[in-house]
């Protein structure tokens, strides 16, 4: 009588027999993560990415800090429902960061930290340099007021007044084909002027 085959040998023999029975066919597994190609980044954002390398080579600390901060903010925005897709959005981000840093300057001055004031001022200059180099014309108060007057007249003709008119005004000003669409303007300033004129 033959000695029983060890369990490991039986398993290996069974697997090799199964492998011989299976047809050898390569599976070309394709993964479809998206149905369309990603749009190219805005030109200003591409410039910021290129300037990051230049700032690293030149060891320009204020510019490097600003570029890293802006690119980090755009990356974080890309993970939300409103990614940065246009130069207008990049400029709005630059202006927002400059405003935040100006507030920091006031706090540092109050605390007597002139070293930090100078550091923040250098970064503000870099932010303003990129915002002004974007080629986007900044909308002045007179143009905002004239756009508000036009929309106010439209709403009055439709019978929309009060708080509802305020929301509708903002929608129409910045909608596709609106008078302020694609222009470099602070929405907070527009909202403040709209409240003055409509309420």
C-alpha positions in Angstrom: 0.0 0.0 0.0 1.4 3.4 -1.0 2.0 6.1 1.6 -0.6 9.0 1.5 0.5 12.1 -0.3 1.1 15.1 2.0 -1.6 17.7 1.9 0.7 20.4 0.4 1.7 18.1 -2.5 -2.0 17.3 -3.2 -2.8 21.0 -3.3 0.1 21.9 -5.6 -0.8 19.0 -7.9 -4.4 20.0 -8.1 -3.5 23.7 -8.8 -1.1 22.8 -11.6 -3.7 20.5 -13.1 -6.2 23.3 -13.0 -3.7 25.7 -14.5 -3.1 23.3 -17.4 -6.9 23.1 -18.1 -7.4 26.8 -18.2 -6.9 28.5 -21.5 -4.0 31.0 -21.4 -5.4 34.3 -22.5 -4.2 37.7 -21.5 -6.8 40.1 -20.3 -6.2 43.7 -21.4 -8.0 45.4 -18.5 -9.0 48.9 -19.4 -10.1 51.4 -16.8 -12.4 54.2 -17.8 -12.2 56.9 -15.1 -13.4 59.8 -17.2 -15.2 60.1 -20.5 -13.5 63.3 -21.7 -10.1 64.9 -21.6 -9.4 67.4 -18.8 -9.4 71.0 -20.0 -6.1 72.9 -20.1 -5.3 75.0 -17.0 -5.9 78.8 -17.3 -2.9 80.6 -18.8 -2.2 82.6 -15.6 -2.2 79.4 -13.6 0.3 77.8 -16.0 2.5 80.9 -15.7 2.4 80.6 -11.9 3.5 76.9 -12.1 6.4 77.9 -14.4 7.4 80.7 -12.2 7.5 78.4 -9.2 10.5 76.6 -10.7 12.2 79.9 -11.5 11.6 81.1 -7.9 13.1 77.9 -6.5 16.2 78.2 -8.6 16.6 81.9 -7.7 15.8 81.2 -4.0 13.3 84.1 -4.0 11.6 83.3 -0.7 8.6 85.8 -0.9 7.7 84.8 -4.4 8.2 81.1 -3.6 5.9 81.4 -0.5 3.2 83.2 -2.6 3.3 80.7 -5.5 3.2 77.7 -3.2 0.2 79.2 -1.3 -1.7 80.0 -4.5 -1.0 76.7 -6.2 -2.0 74.9 -3.0 -5.3 76.9 -2.9 -6.0 76.0 -6.5 -5.3 72.3 -5.8 -7.7 72.4 -2.9 -10.3 74.1 -5.0 -10.0 71.4 -7.7 -11.1 68.8 -5.1 -14.4 70.8 -4.4 -17.4 71.5 -6.5 -16.0 74.8 -7.9 -12.5 74.2 -9.3 -10.5 77.1 -10.7 -10.9 77.1 -14.5 -10.4 80.6 -15.6 -8.0 83.5 -15.2 -10.7 85.5 -13.6 -10.9 82.9 -10.8 -7.1 82.9 -10.4 -7.1 86.7 -10.1 -9.9 86.6 -7.6 -7.9 84.2 -5.5 -4.8 86.4 -5.8 -6.8 89.4 -4.6 -8.4 87.4 -1.8 -5.0 86.3 -0.5 -3.6 89.9 -0.8 -6.6 91.1 1.3 -5.9 88.5 3.9 -2.3 89.4 4.1 -3.1 93.1 4.4 -5.2 92.2 7.5 -2.2 90.3 8.9 0.0 93.4 8.3 -2.3 95.5 10.4 -2.2 92.9 13.2 1.6 92.6 13.1 1.9 96.4 13.2 -0.3 96.5 16.2 1.9 93.9 17.9 5.1 95.8 17.0 6.5 93.0 14.7 8.1 95.0 12.0 10.1 92.0 10.7 6.8 90.1 10.0 5.3 93.3 8.5 8.1 93.5 5.9 7.8 89.8 5.1 4.0 90.2 4.5 4.4 93.4 2.5 6.9 91.6 0.1 4.4 88.8 -0.4 1.6 91.4 -1.0 3.7 93.1 -3.7 4.2 89.7 -5.5 0.4 89.0 -5.3 -0.4 92.4 -6.7 2.2 92.0 -9.4 0.6 88.8 -10.7 -2.9 90.2 -10.4 -2.0 93.3 -12.5 0.0 91.3 -15.0 -3.0 89.1 -15.7 -4.2 91.6 -18.3 -7.7 91.6 -16.8 -9.1 95.1 -16.5 -10.3 96.0 -13.0 -13.9 97.3 -13.0 -14.3 100.7 -11.3 -17.1 101.9 -9.1 -18.6 104.0 -11.9 -18.9 101.0 -14.2 -20.4 98.9 -11.4 -23.0 101.6 -10.7 -24.0 101.9 -14.3 -24.4 98.1 -14.6 -26.5 98.1 -11.4 -28.7 100.9 -12.8 -29.4 98.9 -15.9 -30.3 95.8 -14.0 -32.4 97.7 -11.5 -34.4 99.2 -14.4 -35.0 95.7 -15.9 -36.1 94.4 -12.5 -38.4 97.3 -11.9 -40.0 96.7 -15.3 -40.6 93.0 -14.3 -42.0 94.1 -10.9 -39.2 92.5 -8.8 -38.3 94.6 -5.7 -36.8 94.4 -2.2 -34.6 91.5 -1.1 -35.6 89.3 -4.0 -34.3 92.1 -6.4 -30.9 92.0 -4.6 -30.3 88.3 -5.3 -31.6 88.6 -8.8 -29.4 91.6 -9.5 -26.3 89.6 -8.5 -27.3 86.7 -10.7 -27.9 88.9 -13.7 -24.7 90.9 -13.3 -22.4 87.8 -13.2 -24.4 85.5 -15.5 -23.2 84.5 -18.9 -23.7 87.6 -21.1 -24.1 89.8 -18.0 -22.4 93.2 -17.8 -19.8 92.0 -15.3 -19.2 88.5 -16.5 -15.5 87.6 -16.8 -14.3 91.0 -15.4 -12.0 91.5 -12.5 -14.4 92.9 -9.8 -14.8 92.2 -6.1 -18.2 90.7 -5.5 -18.2 92.1 -2.0 -18.0 95.6 -3.4 -20.7 94.9 -5.9 -23.0 93.5 -3.2 -22.4 96.5 -1.0 -23.3 98.9 -3.8 -26.3 96.8 -4.8 -27.6 97.0 -1.2 -27.2 100.8 -1.2 -29.0 101.2 -4.5 -31.8 98.6 -4.1 -32.7 98.5 -0.5 
